[in-house]
Amino acid sequence: MANLDRYNIIFKSLEVGNHTFEYELDNDFFKSLDNSEIEEGKLNAVVTVQKHEENAQLTLQITGTVQIPCDRCLDAMTQTIEVNEELFIHFTDKSEEDTDNTLFVSDSRGTLNIAWHLYEFIVLAIPIVHTHPHGECNVAMMDKYNQYVVRNIGENQNNDDDVTKESYRTDPRWDALKNISNNN
Ligand SMILES: [Zn+2]
């Protein structure tokens, strides 16, 4: 388990003004997080802190790639990530509920660990549908999946409501991939 202390931003030790922190987020970073859905990646994060007396504004810029399963064939694929987000920090000793981009940091402690925030912004930057570029899916896996889908369409022929499965049959991409696997 890697030490996440390096992702601490210790506000009380920062002068009012601008400060920049830079992090390399690699496989060890994702392994060190509890419950990370991402296991592999290589990203660069630049966190700019604008510190004021009562609050601070963080700009997080993250660029790089992560390895995640392709939606179509389930093999690992490389997803490009670009994050440009802001976090607003209020220093207060009152206990207040954090919202999406506004966090409350205890005045007396004055430390924020941003490891999980970096992770969450990376996850949010993954497109809902993510697949290999056209024609680069694992054909053996696709073939198995096609057989499964075709069999299920056959079993549900009378079910006109089944839009999802129907769409596979009419999607020209599936026909193209079937041709590739048949030619092998
Ligand atoms: Zn794929």
Residues whose N, C-alpha, C, O or C-beta is under 5 A from the ligand:
A	BS01	ZN	C70 R72 C73 L74 H132 C137 N138
